[in-house]
Amino acid sequence: MFLGRVVGEVWATKKAQDLVGKRLLVVEALDERREPGAAKVTPVVAADPLGADIGQHVVVAFGKAARVACGGDGDFAFEAAIVGIVDDFDVPSAPASWRLDPRAARRGGS
């Protein structure tokens, strides 16, 4: 799982049957710190069963947790899903770029 910000949306007219009816959002991880040589995780395209908006902070899960969040636990054509829309968080050493957008908070999310 990771904490991220929704930065875009994906539309596809042709897609696997498992993705039909699923909203797909582009999520960028807030924390880009990683071990030297480790692969970059984001941006990630995640299924969105919760209705997150662009600019909101979200929790993204992978694998079975993602599939369960979208109403199943079998084999599906997606690996990541938004499992939470963040209201607030406290990370004392977080950079200013992590701050919540006050406009998003007024929309009912972050």
N, C-alpha and C positions, 0 to 999 in steps of 0.2 A: 504494500500500500504506500501511497505517497500523497502529500498535500500539494495541490496545484491550483492554477488559475485558468479558467476557461478563456481561450484566446481566439477561438473560431469555431466554425461549423462546417461539416462536410455533407455535400449532397451527391448522391450517385443514382443514376437512372437504372443502371445495370449492376446488380449485386447478388451475392449468395442469398438463397431463400431465407436463411436464418436472420438476415439483416433487414428483411422487408418489415416496415413499420417501426423500425428502431431509429431513434434520433442519434446522430453521431456528432460528437463535439471534439474539438482539438484542445488538449489540456497540456499546459507547460508546467513542469515541476517548479516549485518555489526554490528548492534547495538544489543548486547545480553542483554542490561540492561532492566529489567522489574520489575514489582511489585513483592514483595515476594509472593510466592505461585502461581503466574501466570504460565500458561502452556508455554513451550518453543515453539516458532513458527517455528523454522527451524531445520534441513533443510527442504525445500519445493520442491516438484516436480512440475515444472511449464511447461505448454505448451509454445513453443517458435515460434511465427510467424515471428520474426524479424531476426533470424540467429545469435544469440549471440555466442561467443566463450568462452571456458573454461578460467577463469581468469578475464573476463570482469565484470565490475560493471553494474548492471541492476536495473530497477525499476520493481517490481512485484505487480500486482493487483490481487484482489480476486473477486469472484462473477460475477455479471453482467459485470463489467468493463473488466474482464478477457475474458469472452465469446465474448463480442463485439470486443475486440482486435484480436480475432481469427476468426472473420467473422460471428458472429451470436449473437443472444440474447435469444435463447430458452434454453431448458434444455440440458446440455451437461455433459459428464462424467468427466469433470475436473473443478477445482475450482480456480486455479491460472494460470496466464499467464504473460510472460514478455511483458511489454508494453513500455519499453524504454531501450536503451543502453546508458549508461552515458558517456559523454565526459569528464566531470570534475565536481567537487563539492567542496564547501567550508564549512567546519565545523571546526571552530577554535579549539575546544576542542577534536577533533577526535584523537584516538590513532594511532600510527604509522602503525598498522596492516591494517588500512583502506586505506592507500595510494594507488594511482593508479599504476598499473604495466606499466612502460614505454614501454615495449614490446607490450602490448595490445594496447596502444595508437598508435603505428606505424601501427598496423593492421587495424586501422580505428575505434577503440572503446576504451574501458577502461578496 
